[in-house]
Amino acid sequence: MNIYIGNLSYGTTEEALKALFDEFGDVENVKIIKDRFSGRSKGFGFLEMPSNSEADKAIKALNGAHIDGFTIKVNPADPGGKKKSKRNSRRRSY
């Protein structure tokens, strides 16, 4: 299961997140999203756990936890790719 972690401190590392989630089960991948130009963290990231039951336990336990002085938000990640198409209501067909 892919997990979203938000409201991270700019100093939080991928290794620290992996260690935090390792208590609940196997962690396959950790990615903190960084600014393309400055290389500084954008304050959120994603983590992947193969077991859905372990991921659910981690989400319930860590949502609202205090890490590096910040209260983090932990939720299942939106799979994406299901964006609604925008309808142009101003376009007229003649």
N, C-alpha and C positions, 0 to 999 in steps of 0.2 A: 504494500500500500504506500502511495506517495503522500507525504505529510508536509503541510505548510507550517513554517515557524515564522511568526511576525513579531515586530517590536523588539528586535535584537539590538543590543549595544553595538556600536561600530567596532568595538574591540573584541567581540566574541569571535572565536575561531571555529573552523570546521571540526578540528580535533576535539574542542571542548563540547560541541554539540554531539559528536559521536559518542564521547564518554558518557554524557548525560543520558542518552537514549539506549546505550548498551546495557543499562540496568534492567531494561524491559525486554530485551531480546536482540537478535541479530540485526545489524544495520548494514545495508549493502552500499549505500551511496549518500554522501552529504554534500550539498552545494549551497554556499552563501552567495547571493547575487551581489555583484560589485559593479560600481560605475565604470563604464567603458573608458573614460578619459582619466579620471583621478585614481582609479583602482581601489577606492574606498568602498566599504560595505554600504549597501542601500538599506540595511536594517531588516532584511528578511532572507529566508532561505528555504530549501526543500531537503527532505530526507526520505529515503526509501527503506522500508522494512518489508521483507518477504512474507511474514506471517501477519495476517489481518488481525488476529486475536491479540498478538503482542502489540501491534500498532495501536489498537483501540485502547489497551491498557495504558500505553505511554501517553496517548492524547488526553485521556481522562485524568491521569496523574499530573501531567506537566502543564496543561492549559491553566494559565494564571500564575505559574511559578515565577519566582524572582531570580533572574540570572543577570549578573553584572550590574545590579541596580535597576534593572528594567523588568516589568511584568510582561512576560512573553505570552503570545497567543499561539495555540497549537490546534490545528484543524486538519481534517482530510483535505488534500489538495484537489482543486477543481481539475478534472481531466483536460479541459480545454477542447478546442476543436468544434464546439457546439455553439458557435456564435450565431446570433440571429442576423439574418440579412437585413440590411437597412433598405427601407423602401423610400424612394424619393417621391414624396407627396406633392411636390411642386411641379413635377414633370407632367405635361399634358400630352395626351395622345390625340392626334387629329385624324 
